């Protein structure tokens, strides 16, 4: 009884401290979740380094795995950033040259607007002047929005640097002590070891399945976009296809953010057949890749319906931001696993068979 009373007392104290602890930990939530997802994917790499090389110490293997991961990601991001900067510089120089031919930036903007108004006037039963005024008003709104959020973008870069540093630190400690922390949590759990193992396996499989599906879709849509851009004559088709593959991480609308502006640019420049080709290629070929690749890759590990996983990713994005793309499906999978365990614990009583009535009854 004394031990039970002490347990209740300590639990109450912990429950009182929990809101304050959550407030202290909330700034590190995103970094810790990202590091946890990476640790789940990279743990086999760390174990391979520890068992197959001369690096036998777990701390050294965890440190080497962390440094290798950060270095590879850093080189990839730096390469994409440098290449993208060069392409944007070339595009700006081309626009500057065109603006000189048109008589300056105002003349170029006016002519582009007039061309877009003419296209919309042929498609919509609206007066040209009304379309022109609405288009100019929308352009002003976009300009004001971009100017007002310039400071936010600078702050976002600083936040990204801090988040990257925290993810690196958390990743090392999770690779080094993650398995020990899981064993410690299992000892605190009132569930039996088999139930704990099933829930942990569900979390592991959900993370691996959704990340594998995300990478498969990114690679598949990136290659298809590169092919479509190359056939349409877009410069640096491979680069823009790779950017489209990265954008495909966002469910449903990801690749649209890349090929739709290119198609609109062709419409504005009068290349209608190229715009039509890109629209058909993006909708029929690139769009269908998500419906084929994701279920094929995710379905091997994930037991949930692909549509449910897609909706969970969208809802997770709305609730948690970009992190929700992974966190939403993970929460759905964990909830389904918990419901399955609850169903295992509920005894199933079968109704006793009614005794057959005799003719006398």
MARVOMAR-502836 format. One record per residue (C-alpha): residue in three letters; x, y, z. Coordinates in steps of 0.05 Angstrom, whole numbers, padded with zeros to 5 digits, always signed. Layout:
N
ALAXYZ...
***
This chain:
361
UNK+00000+00000+00000UNK+00057+00047+00016UNK+00089+00034-00052UNK+00022+00045-00087UNK+00012+00111-00050UNK+00081+00134-00070UNK+00067+00116-00142UNK+00002+00156-00142UNK+00036+00215-00109UNK+00093+00218-00159UNK+00044+00209-00217UNK+00003+00268-00193UNK+00065+00312-00187UNK+00087+00292-00257UNK+00017+00309-00284UNK+00021+00378-00252UNK+00090+00390-00283UNK+00069+00364-00351UNK+00039+00429-00379UNK+00101+00468-00361UNK+00146+00414-00390UNK+00106+00415-00455UNK+00115+00491-00460UNK+00190+00483-00450UNK+00194+00428-00503UNK+00147+00460-00554UNK+00201+00501-00590UNK+00239+00436-00604UNK+00179+00395-00627UNK+00190+00401-00702UNK+00265+00388-00697UNK+00256+00328-00653UNK+00202+00296-00697UNK+00245+00306-00760UNK+00305+00277-00724UNK+00264+00218-00700UNK+00240+00203-00771UNK+00311+00207-00798UNK+00336+00163-00741UNK+00286+00109-00758UNK+00309+00109-00830UNK+00384+00114-00813UNK+00388+00065-00755UNK+00404+00006-00801UNK+00460+00047-00832UNK+00489+00062-00763UNK+00485-00012-00744UNK+00519-00032-00809UNK+00576+00016-00795UNK+00582-00010-00724UNK+00582-00084-00742UNK+00615-00085-00811UNK+00671-00035-00802UNK+00727-00023-00752UNK+00684+00029-00717UNK+00657-00014-00660UNK+00637+00040-00611UNK+00563+00060-00616UNK+00578+00133-00603UNK+00629+00136-00660UNK+00581+00100-00708UNK+00524+00147-00690UNK+00569+00208-00699UNK+00595+00184-00767UNK+00524+00169-00791UNK+00500+00238-00770UNK+00559+00273-00804UNK+00550+00233-00868UNK+00475+00249-00870UNK+00485+00324-00858UNK+00541+00327-00909UNK+00501+00292-00964UNK+00439+00334-00953UNK+00481+00397-00949UNK+00516+00382-01015UNK+00450+00366-01050UNK+00416+00429-01025UNK+00476+00473-01041UNK+00480+00444-01112UNK+00406+00455-01124UNK+00410+00526-01096UNK+00470+00546-01138UNK+00440+00517-01202UNK+00372+00548-01188UNK+00405+00615-01175UNK+00441+00611-01241UNK+00377+00594-01278UNK+00339+00651-01246UNK+00395+00698-01263UNK+00393+00676-01336UNK+00317+00684-01337UNK+00323+00754-01308UNK+00375+00774-01360UNK+00330+00747-01415UNK+00272+00787-01388UNK+00316+00849-01383UNK+00336+00841-01456UNK+00264+00832-01477UNK+00244+00893-01436UNK+00295+00935-01473UNK+00266+00912-01539UNK+00196+00929-01515UNK+00216+00998-01488UNK+00228+00982-01415UNK+00197+00942-01358UNK+00132+00982-01356UNK+00121+00970-01431UNK+00137+00896-01424UNK+00089+00889-01365UNK+00035+00927-01403UNK+00042+00885-01465UNK+00042+00820-01426UNK-00020+00842-01388UNK-00055+00861-01453UNK-00038+00793-01483UNK-00065+00757-01422UNK-00128+00800-01424UNK-00140+00781-01497UNK-00133+00707-01481UNK-00180+00711-01422UNK-00230+00752-01462UNK-00235+00698-01514UNK-00248+00645-01461UNK-00294+00684-01414UNK-00357+00723-01430UNK-00331+00785-01393UNK-00313+00854-01418UNK-00240+00866-01432UNK-00238+00928-01388UNK-00266+00890-01329UNK-00215+00835-01338UNK-00159+00887-01343UNK-00180+00922-01280UNK-00187+00857-01241UNK-00120+00832-01266UNK-00084+00896-01247UNK-00118+00895-01178UNK-00095+00823-01167UNK-00024+00840-01188UNK-00022+00897-01139UNK-00048+00851-01083UNK+00006+00800-01099UNK+00060+00854-01099UNK+00037+00881-01032UNK+00035+00811-01003UNK+00106+00796-01026UNK+00133+00862-00999UNK+00098+00853-00932UNK+00125+00782-00924UNK+00197+00797-00944UNK+00217+00802-00871UNK+00182+00737-00856UNK+00222+00703-00910UNK+00287+00728-00879UNK+00265+00704-00811UNK+00247+00637-00842UNK+00318+00628-00867UNK+00345+00640-00796UNK+00294+00592-00768UNK+00315+00540-00819UNK+00388+00545-00798UNK+00369+00536-00724UNK+00323+00478-00740UNK+00378+00444-00781UNK+00427+00450-00723UNK+00376+00422-00673UNK+00358+00364-00720UNK+00432+00347-00725UNK+00441+00346-00649UNK+00377+00306-00638UNK+00395+00257-00693UNK+00461+00239-00660UNK+00430+00226-00592UNK+00372+00187-00622UNK+00420+00143-00662UNK+00463+00134-00600UNK+00411+00123-00546UNK+00345+00113-00584UNK+00341+00037-00574UNK+00356+00045-00500UNK+00301+00099-00493UNK+00251+00053-00527UNK+00268-00004-00479UNK+00260+00044-00420UNK+00192+00067-00445UNK+00171-00006-00454UNK+00189-00020-00382UNK+00145+00039-00359UNK+00087+00016-00403UNK+00033-00025-00368UNK+00023-00065-00432UNK+00055-00133-00443UNK+00119-00138-00485UNK+00084-00166-00546UNK+00035-00107-00549UNK+00091-00057-00540UNK+00130-00092-00596UNK+00069-00089-00643UNK+00058-00015-00631UNK+00132+00001-00641UNK+00132-00040-00705UNK+00071-00002-00730UNK+00106+00065-00719UNK+00169+00040-00753UNK+00132+00012-00813UNK+00089+00074-00821UNK+00150+00120-00822UNK+00189+00075-00870UNK+00128+00064-00916UNK+00109+00137-00922UNK+00180+00161-00932UNK+00192+00107-00984UNK+00128+00127-01019UNK+00147+00200-01017UNK+00216+00187-01047UNK+00187+00141-01100UNK+00136+00194-01122UNK+00188+00249-01121UNK+00236+00209-01165UNK+00181+00185-01212UNK+00147+00252-01221UNK+00214+00287-01226UNK+00235+00242-01284UNK+00168+00248-01319UNK+00168+00324-01312UNK+00239+00328-01339UNK+00218+00287-01399UNK+00156+00330-01411UNK+00196+00395-01404UNK+00249+00368-01452UNK+00197+00349-01504UNK+00165+00418-01497UNK+00232+00452-01507UNK+00239+00481-01437UNK+00310+00502-01420UNK+00344+00464-01362UNK+00289+00412-01365UNK+00326+00365-01317UNK+00333+00420-01264UNK+00260+00441-01266UNK+00239+00368-01266UNK+00281+00356-01203UNK+00248+00417-01171UNK+00181+00390-01191UNK+00199+00323-01159UNK+00215+00359-01094UNK+00150+00397-01098UNK+00112+00332-01107UNK+00123+00319-01033UNK+00063+00365-01023UNK+00002+00320-01035UNK-00043+00331-01096UNK-00018+00402-01114UNK+00057+00391-01111UNK+00077+00381-01184UNK+00023+00430-01207UNK+00063+00486-01175UNK+00118+00475-01226UNK+00087+00456-01293UNK+00026+00501-01290UNK+00067+00566-01290UNK+00107+00539-01349UNK+00044+00523-01387UNK+00016+00592-01372UNK+00081+00623-01397UNK+00072+00586-01462UNK+00000+00611-01467UNK+00022+00683-01456UNK+00077+00676-01508UNK+00028+00647-01559UNK+00056+00575-01559UNK-00013+00544-01549UNK+00006+00474-01573UNK+00064+00470-01524UNK+00018+00494-01468UNK-00034+00442-01486UNK+00019+00387-01488UNK+00046+00406-01420UNK-00024+00410-01391UNK-00042+00340-01417UNK+00026+00312-01397UNK+00020+00341-01327UNK-00051+00319-01314UNK-00050+00250-01347UNK+00021+00225-01341UNK+00053+00262-01282UNK-00011+00264-01241UNK-00024+00189-01249UNK+00046+00172-01224UNK+00026+00190-01153UNK-00034+00143-01157UNK+00009+00086-01182UNK+00075+00093-01146UNK+00052+00112-01076UNK+00002+00054-01066UNK+00052+00005-01096UNK+00108+00026-01049UNK+00068+00043-00987UNK+00021-00016-00993UNK+00077-00066-00977UNK+00083-00040-00906UNK+00023+00006-00893UNK-00044-00027-00881UNK-00086+00036-00888UNK-00122+00055-00952UNK-00080+00101-00997UNK-00137+00152-01000UNK-00138+00155-00923UNK-00063+00165-00922UNK-00069+00222-00973UNK-00124+00256-00933UNK-00083+00247-00870UNK-00024+00281-00903UNK-00067+00340-00926UNK-00100+00346-00857UNK-00032+00340-00823UNK-00005+00396-00867UNK-00063+00440-00846UNK-00053+00424-00772UNK+00023+00421-00766UNK+00051+00455-00828UNK+00101+00419-00874UNK+00116+00369-00819UNK+00045+00344-00822UNK+00059+00310-00889UNK+00093+00255-00849UNK+00060+00266-00781UNK-00012+00260-00806UNK-00005+00189-00836UNK+00037+00169-00775UNK-00018+00190-00727UNK-00071+00153-00768UNK-00029+00090-00767UNK-00015+00094-00692UNK-00089+00106-00678UNK-00108+00046-00721UNK-00057+00003-00683UNK-00084+00026-00616UNK-00155+00009-00638UNK-00131-00059-00660UNK-00099-00071-00591UNK-00162-00047-00556UNK-00202-00097-00598UNK-00154-00152-00576UNK-00166-00135-00502UNK-00242-00133-00507UNK-00270-00203-00493UNK-00317-00227-00547UNK-00378-00261-00518UNK-00414-00304-00566UNK-00489-00311-00551UNK-00506-00379-00526UNK-00545-00421-00574UNK-00618-00424-00557UNK-00642-00492-00537UNK-00688-00521-00588UNK-00760-00520-00566UNK-00795-00586-00559UNK-00866-00595-00587UNK-00892-00597-00516UNK-00865-00526-00504
***
